[in-house]
Amino acid sequence: MAEDIHCETAGTIWKLWVKEGDAVTDGQELFIMEVMKMEVPYEAPCDGIVKKLKIAEGLSLIHISEPTRLRRI
C-alpha cells in the first residue's frame, strides 16, 4: 500500500533529502519547501520506501499532478 505526500501550498523545493528507492522512517524529514520566505518541512507519514518522486531541488510548485509516493514497509 502506498501513501501520497501532498504539498499543502505553493512554494519552491529548497532541500530534498531523499531519492527514489530510499528507505525512510516515520517522521523522517523528506524535503523542505520555501513558502513566502519560510521553511516548511515535509516528513514521512510512515516507515517505507520512496516509490516515486515528482519533485527536485529548485522546482517551483503551483500544482503537482502526481504526488510523491511512499510505499509502506
CHARMM internal coordinates of N, CA and C (Angstrom, degrees):
IC EDIT
DIST 1 N 1 CA 1.4515
DIST 1 CA 1 C 1.5246
ANGL 1 N 1 CA 1 C 109.08
DIST 1 C 2 N 1.3174
ANGL 1 CA 1 C 2 N 117.16
DIHE 1 N 1 CA 1 C 2 N 134.33
DIST 2 N 2 CA 1.4648
ANGL 1 C 2 N 2 CA 121.37
DIHE 1 CA 1 C 2 N 2 CA -179.67
DIST 2 CA 2 C 1.5211
ANGL 2 N 2 CA 2 C 110.19
DIHE 1 C 2 N 2 CA 2 C -106.71
DIST 2 C 3 N 1.3245
ANGL 2 CA 2 C 3 N 115.73
DIHE 2 N 2 CA 2 C 3 N 149.07
DIST 3 N 3 CA 1.4544
ANGL 2 C 3 N 3 CA 121.70
DIHE 2 CA 2 C 3 N 3 CA 173.99
DIST 3 CA 3 C 1.5189
ANGL 3 N 3 CA 3 C 107.94
DIHE 2 C 3 N 3 CA 3 C -116.54
DIST 3 C 4 N 1.3303
ANGL 3 CA 3 C 4 N 116.32
DIHE 3 N 3 CA 3 C 4 N 133.42
DIST 4 N 4 CA 1.4557
ANGL 3 C 4 N 4 CA 121.31
DIHE 3 CA 3 C 4 N 4 CA 177.60
DIST 4 CA 4 C 1.5143
ANGL 4 N 4 CA 4 C 110.04
DIHE 3 C 4 N 4 CA 4 C -86.46
DIST 4 C 5 N 1.3267
ANGL 4 CA 4 C 5 N 115.69
DIHE 4 N 4 CA 4 C 5 N 147.89
DIST 5 N 5 CA 1.4530
ANGL 4 C 5 N 5 CA 121.39
DIHE 4 CA 4 C 5 N 5 CA 174.14
DIST 5 CA 5 C 1.5229
ANGL 5 N 5 CA 5 C 106.25
DIHE 4 C 5 N 5 CA 5 C -114.72
DIST 5 C 6 N 1.3170
ANGL 5 CA 5 C 6 N 115.79
DIHE 5 N 5 CA 5 C 6 N 113.02
DIST 6 N 6 CA 1.4585
ANGL 5 C 6 N 6 CA 121.76
DIHE 5 CA 5 C 6 N 6 CA -177.19
DIST 6 CA 6 C 1.5258
ANGL 6 N 6 CA 6 C 109.79
DIHE 5 C 6 N 6 CA 6 C -102.12
DIST 6 C 7 N 1.3201
ANGL 6 CA 6 C 7 N 116.35
DIHE 6 N 6 CA 6 C 7 N 136.98
DIST 7 N 7 CA 1.4606
ANGL 6 C 7 N 7 CA 120.87
DIHE 6 CA 6 C 7 N 7 CA 174.63
DIST 7 CA 7 C 1.5195
ANGL 7 N 7 CA 7 C 107.91
DIHE 6 C 7 N 7 CA 7 C -77.83
DIST 7 C 8 N 1.3132
ANGL 7 CA 7 C 8 N 115.61
DIHE 7 N 7 CA 7 C 8 N 133.88
DIST 8 N 8 CA 1.4615
ANGL 7 C 8 N 8 CA 121.12
DIHE 7 CA 7 C 8 N 8 CA -174.11
DIST 8 CA 8 C 1.5220
ANGL 8 N 8 CA 8 C 113.33
DIHE 7 C 8 N 8 CA 8 C -82.30
DIST 8 C 9 N 1.3202
ANGL 8 CA 8 C 9 N 117.19
DIHE 8 N 8 CA 8 C 9 N -17.69
DIST 9 N 9 CA 1.4575
ANGL 8 C 9 N 9 CA 120.32
DIHE 8 CA 8 C 9 N 9 CA -177.63
DIST 9 CA 9 C 1.5166
ANGL 9 N 9 CA 9 C 109.71
DIHE 8 C 9 N 9 CA 9 C -154.66
DIST 9 C 10 N 1.3083
ANGL 9 CA 9 C 10 N 116.65
DIHE 9 N 9 CA 9 C 10 N 164.86
DIST 10 N 10 CA 1.4671
ANGL 9 C 10 N 10 CA 121.03
DIHE 9 CA 9 C 10 N 10 CA 176.60
DIST 10 CA 10 C 1.5202
ANGL 10 N 10 CA 10 C 109.74
DIHE 9 C 10 N 10 CA 10 C -71.55
DIST 10 C 11 N 1.3197
ANGL 10 CA 10 C 11 N 116.74
DIHE 10 N 10 CA 10 C 11 N 149.38
DIST 11 N 11 CA 1.4502
ANGL 10 C 11 N 11 CA 121.79
DIHE 10 CA 10 C 11 N 11 CA 179.28
DIST 11 CA 11 C 1.5164
ANGL 11 N 11 CA 11 C 109.87
DIHE 10 C 11 N 11 CA 11 C 175.13
DIST 11 C 12 N 1.3336
ANGL 11 CA 11 C 12 N 116.01
DIHE 11 N 11 CA 11 C 12 N -166.10
DIST 12 N 12 CA 1.4561
ANGL 11 C 12 N 12 CA 122.46
DIHE 11 CA 11 C 12 N 12 CA -179.28
DIST 12 CA 12 C 1.5263
ANGL 12 N 12 CA 12 C 108.93
DIHE 11 C 12 N 12 CA 12 C -120.70
DIST 12 C 13 N 1.3341
ANGL 12 CA 12 C 13 N 115.91
DIHE 12 N 12 CA 12 C 13 N 135.80
DIST 13 N 13 CA 1.4693
ANGL 12 C 13 N 13 CA 119.36
DIHE 12 CA 12 C 13 N 13 CA 175.93
DIST 13 CA 13 C 1.5248
ANGL 13 N 13 CA 13 C 107.19
DIHE 12 C 13 N 13 CA 13 C -71.02
DIST 13 C 14 N 1.3317
ANGL 13 CA 13 C 14 N 115.90
DIHE 13 N 13 CA 13 C 14 N 114.46
DIST 14 N 14 CA 1.4591
ANGL 13 C 14 N 14 CA 120.92
DIHE 13 CA 13 C 14 N 14 CA -176.71
DIST 14 CA 14 C 1.5270
ANGL 14 N 14 CA 14 C 110.85
DIHE 13 C 14 N 14 CA 14 C -90.08
DIST 14 C 15 N 1.3217
ANGL 14 CA 14 C 15 N 117.53
DIHE 14 N 14 CA 14 C 15 N -49.36
DIST 15 N 15 CA 1.4679
ANGL 14 C 15 N 15 CA 122.97
DIHE 14 CA 14 C 15 N 15 CA 179.03
DIST 15 CA 15 C 1.5175
ANGL 15 N 15 CA 15 C 108.95
DIHE 14 C 15 N 15 CA 15 C -133.68
DIST 15 C 16 N 1.3093
ANGL 15 CA 15 C 16 N 116.04
DIHE 15 N 15 CA 15 C 16 N 135.34
DIST 16 N 16 CA 1.4636
ANGL 15 C 16 N 16 CA 122.91
DIHE 15 CA 15 C 16 N 16 CA 176.76
DIST 16 CA 16 C 1.5201
ANGL 16 N 16 CA 16 C 106.88
DIHE 15 C 16 N 16 CA 16 C -120.38
DIST 16 C 17 N 1.3268
ANGL 16 CA 16 C 17 N 116.09
DIHE 16 N 16 CA 16 C 17 N 116.65
DIST 17 N 17 CA 1.4627
ANGL 16 C 17 N 17 CA 120.74
DIHE 16 CA 16 C 17 N 17 CA -173.11
DIST 17 CA 17 C 1.5193
ANGL 17 N 17 CA 17 C 113.73
DIHE 16 C 17 N 17 CA 17 C -95.54
DIST 17 C 18 N 1.3358
ANGL 17 CA 17 C 18 N 119.18
DIHE 17 N 17 CA 17 C 18 N -10.61
DIST 18 N 18 CA 1.4626
ANGL 17 C 18 N 18 CA 121.67
DIHE 17 CA 17 C 18 N 18 CA -175.23
DIST 18 CA 18 C 1.5262
ANGL 18 N 18 CA 18 C 111.10
DIHE 17 C 18 N 18 CA 18 C -128.13
DIST 18 C 19 N 1.3346
ANGL 18 CA 18 C 19 N 115.08
DIHE 18 N 18 CA 18 C 19 N 166.78
DIST 19 N 19 CA 1.4686
ANGL 18 C 19 N 19 CA 121.21
DIHE 18 CA 18 C 19 N 19 CA 173.98
DIST 19 CA 19 C 1.5253
ANGL 19 N 19 CA 19 C 107.55
DIHE 18 C 19 N 19 CA 19 C -135.98
DIST 19 C 20 N 1.3326
ANGL 19 CA 19 C 20 N 116.60
DIHE 19 N 19 CA 19 C 20 N 167.19
DIST 20 N 20 CA 1.4560
ANGL 19 C 20 N 20 CA 120.35
DIHE 19 CA 19 C 20 N 20 CA 179.27
DIST 20 CA 20 C 1.5311
ANGL 20 N 20 CA 20 C 110.01
DIHE 19 C 20 N 20 CA 20 C -57.28
DIST 20 C 21 N 1.3223
ANGL 20 CA 20 C 21 N 115.31
DIHE 20 N 20 CA 20 C 21 N 136.23
DIST 21 N 21 CA 1.4591
ANGL 20 C 21 N 21 CA 121.30
DIHE 20 CA 20 C 21 N 21 CA 179.84
DIST 21 CA 21 C 1.5220
ANGL 21 N 21 CA 21 C 114.17
DIHE 20 C 21 N 21 CA 21 C 93.95
DIST 21 C 22 N 1.3364
ANGL 21 CA 21 C 22 N 117.88
DIHE 21 N 21 CA 21 C 22 N -13.24
DIST 22 N 22 CA 1.4629
ANGL 21 C 22 N 22 CA 120.39
DIHE 21 CA 21 C 22 N 22 CA 179.36
DIST 22 CA 22 C 1.5255
ANGL 22 N 22 CA 22 C 111.15
DIHE 21 C 22 N 22 CA 22 C -68.89
DIST 22 C 23 N 1.3309
ANGL 22 CA 22 C 23 N 116.42
DIHE 22 N 22 CA 22 C 23 N 140.12
DIST 23 N 23 CA 1.4608
ANGL 22 C 23 N 23 CA 122.23
DIHE 22 CA 22 C 23 N 23 CA 171.27
DIST 23 CA 23 C 1.5266
ANGL 23 N 23 CA 23 C 107.52
DIHE 22 C 23 N 23 CA 23 C -84.66
DIST 23 C 24 N 1.3345
ANGL 23 CA 23 C 24 N 116.46
DIHE 23 N 23 CA 23 C 24 N 135.67
DIST 24 N 24 CA 1.4606
ANGL 23 C 24 N 24 CA 121.54
DIHE 23 CA 23 C 24 N 24 CA 179.58
DIST 24 CA 24 C 1.5208
ANGL 24 N 24 CA 24 C 109.38
DIHE 23 C 24 N 24 CA 24 C -130.66
DIST 24 C 25 N 1.3210
ANGL 24 CA 24 C 25 N 115.62
DIHE 24 N 24 CA 24 C 25 N 160.42
DIST 25 N 25 CA 1.4556
ANGL 24 C 25 N 25 CA 121.04
DIHE 24 CA 24 C 25 N 25 CA 178.66
DIST 25 CA 25 C 1.5235
ANGL 25 N 25 CA 25 C 110.14
DIHE 24 C 25 N 25 CA 25 C -112.90
DIST 25 C 26 N 1.3186
ANGL 25 CA 25 C 26 N 115.31
DIHE 25 N 25 CA 25 C 26 N 156.54
DIST 26 N 26 CA 1.4607
ANGL 25 C 26 N 26 CA 121.99
DIHE 25 CA 25 C 26 N 26 CA 179.22
DIST 26 CA 26 C 1.5299
ANGL 26 N 26 CA 26 C 109.81
DIHE 25 C 26 N 26 CA 26 C -52.55
DIST 26 C 27 N 1.3249
ANGL 26 CA 26 C 27 N 116.87
DIHE 26 N 26 CA 26 C 27 N 125.74
DIST 27 N 27 CA 1.4621
ANGL 26 C 27 N 27 CA 121.44
DIHE 26 CA 26 C 27 N 27 CA 178.36
DIST 27 CA 27 C 1.5183
ANGL 27 N 27 CA 27 C 114.72
DIHE 26 C 27 N 27 CA 27 C 88.96
DIST 27 C 28 N 1.3297
ANGL 27 CA 27 C 28 N 117.95
DIHE 27 N 27 CA 27 C 28 N -6.81
DIST 28 N 28 CA 1.4689
ANGL 27 C 28 N 28 CA 120.80
DIHE 27 CA 27 C 28 N 28 CA 179.50
DIST 28 CA 28 C 1.5222
ANGL 28 N 28 CA 28 C 109.65
DIHE 27 C 28 N 28 CA 28 C -67.40
DIST 28 C 29 N 1.3278
ANGL 28 CA 28 C 29 N 116.65
DIHE 28 N 28 CA 28 C 29 N 135.95
DIST 29 N 29 CA 1.4539
ANGL 28 C 29 N 29 CA 121.10
DIHE 28 CA 28 C 29 N 29 CA 178.49
DIST 29 CA 29 C 1.5272
ANGL 29 N 29 CA 29 C 109.84
DIHE 28 C 29 N 29 CA 29 C -70.41
DIST 29 C 30 N 1.3300
ANGL 29 CA 29 C 30 N 116.32
DIHE 29 N 29 CA 29 C 30 N 126.37
DIST 30 N 30 CA 1.4584
ANGL 29 C 30 N 30 CA 122.29
DIHE 29 CA 29 C 30 N 30 CA -177.76
DIST 30 CA 30 C 1.5217
ANGL 30 N 30 CA 30 C 112.18
DIHE 29 C 30 N 30 CA 30 C -97.99
DIST 30 C 31 N 1.3235
ANGL 30 CA 30 C 31 N 116.20
DIHE 30 N 30 CA 30 C 31 N -43.58
DIST 31 N 31 CA 1.4635
ANGL 30 C 31 N 31 CA 121.40
DIHE 30 CA 30 C 31 N 31 CA 179.48
DIST 31 CA 31 C 1.5149
ANGL 31 N 31 CA 31 C 109.54
DIHE 30 C 31 N 31 CA 31 C -160.02
DIST 31 C 32 N 1.3348
ANGL 31 CA 31 C 32 N 114.89
DIHE 31 N 31 CA 31 C 32 N 164.31
DIST 32 N 32 CA 1.4589
ANGL 31 C 32 N 32 CA 121.91
DIHE 31 CA 31 C 32 N 32 CA 177.68
DIST 32 CA 32 C 1.5199
ANGL 32 N 32 CA 32 C 107.97
DIHE 31 C 32 N 32 CA 32 C -123.48
DIST 32 C 33 N 1.3174
ANGL 32 CA 32 C 33 N 115.59
DIHE 32 N 32 CA 32 C 33 N 129.90
DIST 33 N 33 CA 1.4644
ANGL 32 C 33 N 33 CA 120.98
DIHE 32 CA 32 C 33 N 33 CA 174.09
DIST 33 CA 33 C 1.5199
ANGL 33 N 33 CA 33 C 108.88
DIHE 32 C 33 N 33 CA 33 C -101.46
DIST 33 C 34 N 1.3152
ANGL 33 CA 33 C 34 N 116.10
DIHE 33 N 33 CA 33 C 34 N 145.15
DIST 34 N 34 CA 1.4573
ANGL 33 C 34 N 34 CA 121.10
DIHE 33 CA 33 C 34 N 34 CA 171.23
DIST 34 CA 34 C 1.5191
ANGL 34 N 34 CA 34 C 106.32
DIHE 33 C 34 N 34 CA 34 C -100.09
DIST 34 C 35 N 1.3247
ANGL 34 CA 34 C 35 N 115.21
DIHE 34 N 34 CA 34 C 35 N 120.18
DIST 35 N 35 CA 1.4547
ANGL 34 C 35 N 35 CA 122.17
DIHE 34 CA 34 C 35 N 35 CA -178.34
DIST 35 CA 35 C 1.5225
ANGL 35 N 35 CA 35 C 107.76
DIHE 34 C 35 N 35 CA 35 C -128.44
DIST 35 C 36 N 1.3102
ANGL 35 CA 35 C 36 N 116.93
DIHE 35 N 35 CA 35 C 36 N 112.51
DIST 36 N 36 CA 1.4698
ANGL 35 C 36 N 36 CA 121.99
DIHE 35 CA 35 C 36 N 36 CA 179.40
DIST 36 CA 36 C 1.5365
ANGL 36 N 36 CA 36 C 111.17
DIHE 35 C 36 N 36 CA 36 C 50.92
DIST 36 C 37 N 1.3330
ANGL 36 CA 36 C 37 N 116.07
DIHE 36 N 36 CA 36 C 37 N 48.36
DIST 37 N 37 CA 1.4728
ANGL 36 C 37 N 37 CA 124.19
DIHE 36 CA 36 C 37 N 37 CA 177.98
DIST 37 CA 37 C 1.5293
ANGL 37 N 37 CA 37 C 113.87
DIHE 36 C 37 N 37 CA 37 C 69.57
DIST 37 C 38 N 1.3327
ANGL 37 CA 37 C 38 N 117.49
DIHE 37 N 37 CA 37 C 38 N 11.08
DIST 38 N 38 CA 1.4624
ANGL 37 C 38 N 38 CA 121.67
DIHE 37 CA 37 C 38 N 38 CA 177.26
DIST 38 CA 38 C 1.5187
ANGL 38 N 38 CA 38 C 109.06
DIHE 37 C 38 N 38 CA 38 C -112.77
DIST 38 C 39 N 1.3292
ANGL 38 CA 38 C 39 N 117.07
DIHE 38 N 38 CA 38 C 39 N 146.87
DIST 39 N 39 CA 1.4607
ANGL 38 C 39 N 39 CA 122.24
DIHE 38 CA 38 C 39 N 39 CA 176.17
DIST 39 CA 39 C 1.5259
ANGL 39 N 39 CA 39 C 109.27
DIHE 38 C 39 N 39 CA 39 C -90.91
DIST 39 C 40 N 1.3352
ANGL 39 CA 39 C 40 N 115.91
DIHE 39 N 39 CA 39 C 40 N 127.45
DIST 40 N 40 CA 1.4572
ANGL 39 C 40 N 40 CA 121.47
DIHE 39 CA 39 C 40 N 40 CA 179.27
DIST 40 CA 40 C 1.5279
ANGL 40 N 40 CA 40 C 108.22
DIHE 39 C 40 N 40 CA 40 C -120.61
DIST 40 C 41 N 1.3522
ANGL 40 CA 40 C 41 N 117.74
DIHE 40 N 40 CA 40 C 41 N 105.92
DIST 41 N 41 CA 1.4596
ANGL 40 C 41 N 41 CA 120.25
DIHE 40 CA 40 C 41 N 41 CA -179.25
DIST 41 CA 41 C 1.5238
ANGL 41 N 41 CA 41 C 111.30
DIHE 40 C 41 N 41 CA 41 C -79.43
DIST 41 C 42 N 1.3235
ANGL 41 CA 41 C 42 N 115.99
DIHE 41 N 41 CA 41 C 42 N 146.57
DIST 42 N 42 CA 1.4635
ANGL 41 C 42 N 42 CA 123.17
DIHE 41 CA 41 C 42 N 42 CA 174.23
DIST 42 CA 42 C 1.5109
ANGL 42 N 42 CA 42 C 107.50
DIHE 41 C 42 N 42 CA 42 C -118.76
DIST 42 C 43 N 1.3402
ANGL 42 CA 42 C 43 N 115.89
DIHE 42 N 42 CA 42 C 43 N 130.67
DIST 43 N 43 CA 1.4580
ANGL 42 C 43 N 43 CA 121.95
DIHE 42 CA 42 C 43 N 43 CA -175.09
DIST 43 CA 43 C 1.5160
ANGL 43 N 43 CA 43 C 111.11
DIHE 42 C 43 N 43 CA 43 C -115.34
DIST 43 C 44 N 1.3240
ANGL 43 CA 43 C 44 N 115.96
DIHE 43 N 43 CA 43 C 44 N 157.01
DIST 44 N 44 CA 1.4625
ANGL 43 C 44 N 44 CA 121.84
DIHE 43 CA 43 C 44 N 44 CA 176.21
DIST 44 CA 44 C 1.5277
ANGL 44 N 44 CA 44 C 108.81
DIHE 43 C 44 N 44 CA 44 C -66.46
DIST 44 C 45 N 1.3425
ANGL 44 CA 44 C 45 N 117.84
DIHE 44 N 44 CA 44 C 45 N 132.00
DIST 45 N 45 CA 1.4610
ANGL 44 C 45 N 45 CA 120.79
DIHE 44 CA 44 C 45 N 45 CA 179.42
DIST 45 CA 45 C 1.5283
ANGL 45 N 45 CA 45 C 113.19
DIHE 44 C 45 N 45 CA 45 C -79.70
DIST 45 C 46 N 1.3541
ANGL 45 CA 45 C 46 N 116.92
DIHE 45 N 45 CA 45 C 46 N -8.13
DIST 46 N 46 CA 1.4629
ANGL 45 C 46 N 46 CA 121.58
DIHE 45 CA 45 C 46 N 46 CA -178.26
DIST 46 CA 46 C 1.5233
ANGL 46 N 46 CA 46 C 108.32
DIHE 45 C 46 N 46 CA 46 C -166.34
DIST 46 C 47 N 1.3227
ANGL 46 CA 46 C 47 N 117.01
DIHE 46 N 46 CA 46 C 47 N 169.83
DIST 47 N 47 CA 1.4646
ANGL 46 C 47 N 47 CA 120.88
DIHE 46 CA 46 C 47 N 47 CA 170.39
DIST 47 CA 47 C 1.5251
ANGL 47 N 47 CA 47 C 107.27
DIHE 46 C 47 N 47 CA 47 C -67.43
DIST 47 C 48 N 1.3182
ANGL 47 CA 47 C 48 N 117.35
DIHE 47 N 47 CA 47 C 48 N 142.14
DIST 48 N 48 CA 1.4567
ANGL 47 C 48 N 48 CA 118.67
DIHE 47 CA 47 C 48 N 48 CA 178.72
DIST 48 CA 48 C 1.5185
ANGL 48 N 48 CA 48 C 112.68
DIHE 47 C 48 N 48 CA 48 C 177.63
DIST 48 C 49 N 1.3157
ANGL 48 CA 48 C 49 N 114.73
DIHE 48 N 48 CA 48 C 49 N -166.92
DIST 49 N 49 CA 1.4608
ANGL 48 C 49 N 49 CA 123.12
DIHE 48 CA 48 C 49 N 49 CA 178.84
DIST 49 CA 49 C 1.5175
ANGL 49 N 49 CA 49 C 107.22
DIHE 48 C 49 N 49 CA 49 C -124.98
DIST 49 C 50 N 1.3155
ANGL 49 CA 49 C 50 N 117.21
DIHE 49 N 49 CA 49 C 50 N 133.13
DIST 50 N 50 CA 1.4608
ANGL 49 C 50 N 50 CA 121.22
DIHE 49 CA 49 C 50 N 50 CA 179.43
DIST 50 CA 50 C 1.5261
ANGL 50 N 50 CA 50 C 107.42
DIHE 49 C 50 N 50 CA 50 C -67.14
DIST 50 C 51 N 1.3097
ANGL 50 CA 50 C 51 N 116.16
DIHE 50 N 50 CA 50 C 51 N 116.03
DIST 51 N 51 CA 1.4625
ANGL 50 C 51 N 51 CA 121.55
DIHE 50 CA 50 C 51 N 51 CA -175.35
DIST 51 CA 51 C 1.5241
ANGL 51 N 51 CA 51 C 111.71
DIHE 50 C 51 N 51 CA 51 C -90.61
DIST 51 C 52 N 1.3206
ANGL 51 CA 51 C 52 N 117.19
DIHE 51 N 51 CA 51 C 52 N -45.67
DIST 52 N 52 CA 1.4633
ANGL 51 C 52 N 52 CA 120.62
DIHE 51 CA 51 C 52 N 52 CA -176.57
DIST 52 CA 52 C 1.5244
ANGL 52 N 52 CA 52 C 109.69
DIHE 51 C 52 N 52 CA 52 C -147.59
DIST 52 C 53 N 1.3357
ANGL 52 CA 52 C 53 N 116.47
DIHE 52 N 52 CA 52 C 53 N 130.01
DIST 53 N 53 CA 1.4636
ANGL 52 C 53 N 53 CA 121.84
DIHE 52 CA 52 C 53 N 53 CA 175.64
DIST 53 CA 53 C 1.5158
ANGL 53 N 53 CA 53 C 108.58
DIHE 52 C 53 N 53 CA 53 C -111.32
DIST 53 C 54 N 1.2995
ANGL 53 CA 53 C 54 N 116.10
DIHE 53 N 53 CA 53 C 54 N 132.66
DIST 54 N 54 CA 1.4630
ANGL 53 C 54 N 54 CA 121.69
DIHE 53 CA 53 C 54 N 54 CA 176.31
DIST 54 CA 54 C 1.5225
ANGL 54 N 54 CA 54 C 110.33
DIHE 53 C 54 N 54 CA 54 C -117.03
DIST 54 C 55 N 1.3453
ANGL 54 CA 54 C 55 N 115.34
DIHE 54 N 54 CA 54 C 55 N 21.21
DIST 55 N 55 CA 1.4642
ANGL 54 C 55 N 55 CA 120.55
DIHE 54 CA 54 C 55 N 55 CA -178.36
DIST 55 CA 55 C 1.5183
ANGL 55 N 55 CA 55 C 110.01
DIHE 54 C 55 N 55 CA 55 C -131.99
DIST 55 C 56 N 1.3238
ANGL 55 CA 55 C 56 N 115.79
DIHE 55 N 55 CA 55 C 56 N 163.11
DIST 56 N 56 CA 1.4632
ANGL 55 C 56 N 56 CA 122.99
DIHE 55 CA 55 C 56 N 56 CA 175.90
DIST 56 CA 56 C 1.5219
ANGL 56 N 56 CA 56 C 107.53
DIHE 55 C 56 N 56 CA 56 C -152.52
DIST 56 C 57 N 1.3284
ANGL 56 CA 56 C 57 N 116.30
DIHE 56 N 56 CA 56 C 57 N 155.39
DIST 57 N 57 CA 1.4634
ANGL 56 C 57 N 57 CA 119.73
DIHE 56 CA 56 C 57 N 57 CA 177.57
DIST 57 CA 57 C 1.5178
ANGL 57 N 57 CA 57 C 110.16
DIHE 56 C 57 N 57 CA 57 C -56.84
DIST 57 C 58 N 1.3326
ANGL 57 CA 57 C 58 N 115.64
DIHE 57 N 57 CA 57 C 58 N 136.44
DIST 58 N 58 CA 1.4527
ANGL 57 C 58 N 58 CA 121.80
DIHE 57 CA 57 C 58 N 58 CA 178.58
DIST 58 CA 58 C 1.5186
ANGL 58 N 58 CA 58 C 114.18
DIHE 57 C 58 N 58 CA 58 C 88.83
DIST 58 C 59 N 1.3264
ANGL 58 CA 58 C 59 N 117.12
DIHE 58 N 58 CA 58 C 59 N -8.99
DIST 59 N 59 CA 1.4604
ANGL 58 C 59 N 59 CA 121.01
DIHE 58 CA 58 C 59 N 59 CA -179.20
DIST 59 CA 59 C 1.5241
ANGL 59 N 59 CA 59 C 110.18
DIHE 58 C 59 N 59 CA 59 C -73.22
DIST 59 C 60 N 1.3282
ANGL 59 CA 59 C 60 N 116.45
DIHE 59 N 59 CA 59 C 60 N 127.33
DIST 60 N 60 CA 1.4653
ANGL 59 C 60 N 60 CA 121.35
DIHE 59 CA 59 C 60 N 60 CA 174.67
DIST 60 CA 60 C 1.5201
ANGL 60 N 60 CA 60 C 108.13
DIHE 59 C 60 N 60 CA 60 C -88.67
DIST 60 C 61 N 1.3131
ANGL 60 CA 60 C 61 N 115.78
DIHE 60 N 60 CA 60 C 61 N 127.89
DIST 61 N 61 CA 1.4596
ANGL 60 C 61 N 61 CA 120.95
DIHE 60 CA 60 C 61 N 61 CA -176.52
DIST 61 CA 61 C 1.5162
ANGL 61 N 61 CA 61 C 111.12
DIHE 60 C 61 N 61 CA 61 C -110.54
DIST 61 C 62 N 1.3010
ANGL 61 CA 61 C 62 N 114.64
DIHE 61 N 61 CA 61 C 62 N 128.89
DIST 62 N 62 CA 1.4581
ANGL 61 C 62 N 62 CA 120.83
DIHE 61 CA 61 C 62 N 62 CA 169.46
DIST 62 CA 62 C 1.5238
ANGL 62 N 62 CA 62 C 107.09
DIHE 61 C 62 N 62 CA 62 C -111.74
DIST 62 C 63 N 1.3384
ANGL 62 CA 62 C 63 N 115.67
DIHE 62 N 62 CA 62 C 63 N -43.40
DIST 63 N 63 CA 1.4605
ANGL 62 C 63 N 63 CA 122.00
DIHE 62 CA 62 C 63 N 63 CA 178.35
DIST 63 CA 63 C 1.5291
ANGL 63 N 63 CA 63 C 107.83
DIHE 62 C 63 N 63 CA 63 C -154.38
DIST 63 C 64 N 1.3145
ANGL 63 CA 63 C 64 N 117.35
DIHE 63 N 63 CA 63 C 64 N 136.90
DIST 64 N 64 CA 1.4608
ANGL 63 C 64 N 64 CA 121.67
DIHE 63 CA 63 C 64 N 64 CA 176.07
DIST 64 CA 64 C 1.5225
ANGL 64 N 64 CA 64 C 107.21
DIHE 63 C 64 N 64 CA 64 C -110.44
DIST 64 C 65 N 1.3368
ANGL 64 CA 64 C 65 N 116.60
DIHE 64 N 64 CA 64 C 65 N 123.22
DIST 65 N 65 CA 1.4593
ANGL 64 C 65 N 65 CA 119.57
DIHE 64 CA 64 C 65 N 65 CA -179.32
DIST 65 CA 65 C 1.5296
ANGL 65 N 65 CA 65 C 111.23
DIHE 64 C 65 N 65 CA 65 C -72.49
DIST 65 C 66 N 1.3316
ANGL 65 CA 65 C 66 N 117.50
DIHE 65 N 65 CA 65 C 66 N -33.48
DIST 66 N 66 CA 1.4601
ANGL 65 C 66 N 66 CA 121.49
DIHE 65 CA 65 C 66 N 66 CA 176.95
DIST 66 CA 66 C 1.5215
ANGL 66 N 66 CA 66 C 108.58
DIHE 65 C 66 N 66 CA 66 C -123.47
DIST 66 C 67 N 1.3251
ANGL 66 CA 66 C 67 N 118.02
DIHE 66 N 66 CA 66 C 67 N 118.76
DIST 67 N 67 CA 1.4634
ANGL 66 C 67 N 67 CA 119.73
DIHE 66 CA 66 C 67 N 67 CA -179.13
DIST 67 CA 67 C 1.5285
ANGL 67 N 67 CA 67 C 112.19
DIHE 66 C 67 N 67 CA 67 C -71.83
DIST 67 C 68 N 1.3224
ANGL 67 CA 67 C 68 N 115.70
DIHE 67 N 67 CA 67 C 68 N 163.21
DIST 68 N 68 CA 1.4617
ANGL 67 C 68 N 68 CA 121.40
DIHE 67 CA 67 C 68 N 68 CA 172.05
DIST 68 CA 68 C 1.5206
ANGL 68 N 68 CA 68 C 107.14
DIHE 67 C 68 N 68 CA 68 C -65.15
DIST 68 C 69 N 1.3270
ANGL 68 CA 68 C 69 N 116.67
DIHE 68 N 68 CA 68 C 69 N 139.23
DIST 69 N 69 CA 1.4638
ANGL 68 C 69 N 69 CA 120.44
DIHE 68 CA 68 C 69 N 69 CA -176.93
DIST 69 CA 69 C 1.5233
ANGL 69 N 69 CA 69 C 110.25
DIHE 68 C 69 N 69 CA 69 C -115.65
DIST 69 C 70 N 1.3085
ANGL 69 CA 69 C 70 N 115.23
DIHE 69 N 69 CA 69 C 70 N 140.23
DIST 70 N 70 CA 1.4535
ANGL 69 C 70 N 70 CA 123.12
DIHE 69 CA 69 C 70 N 70 CA 178.01
DIST 70 CA 70 C 1.5274
ANGL 70 N 70 CA 70 C 107.32
DIHE 69 C 70 N 70 CA 70 C -125.25
DIST 70 C 71 N 1.3297
ANGL 70 CA 70 C 71 N 116.87
DIHE 70 N 70 CA 70 C 71 N 119.72
DIST 71 N 71 CA 1.4588
ANGL 70 C 71 N 71 CA 121.20
DIHE 70 CA 70 C 71 N 71 CA 178.96
DIST 71 CA 71 C 1.5170
ANGL 71 N 71 CA 71 C 109.23
DIHE 70 C 71 N 71 CA 71 C -87.11
DIST 71 C 72 N 1.3242
ANGL 71 CA 71 C 72 N 116.83
DIHE 71 N 71 CA 71 C 72 N 125.38
DIST 72 N 72 CA 1.4769
ANGL 71 C 72 N 72 CA 120.88
DIHE 71 CA 71 C 72 N 72 CA 178.18
DIST 72 CA 72 C 1.5209
ANGL 72 N 72 CA 72 C 110.33
DIHE 71 C 72 N 72 CA 72 C -64.19
DIST 72 C 73 N 1.3433
ANGL 72 CA 72 C 73 N 115.69
DIHE 72 N 72 CA 72 C 73 N 146.26
DIST 73 N 73 CA 1.4694
ANGL 72 C 73 N 73 CA 119.18
DIHE 72 CA 72 C 73 N 73 CA 172.30
DIST 73 CA 73 C 1.5109
ANGL 73 N 73 CA 73 C 108.95
DIHE 72 C 73 N 73 CA 73 C -121.34
END
COOR INIT
IC SEED 1 N 1 CA 1 C
IC BUILD
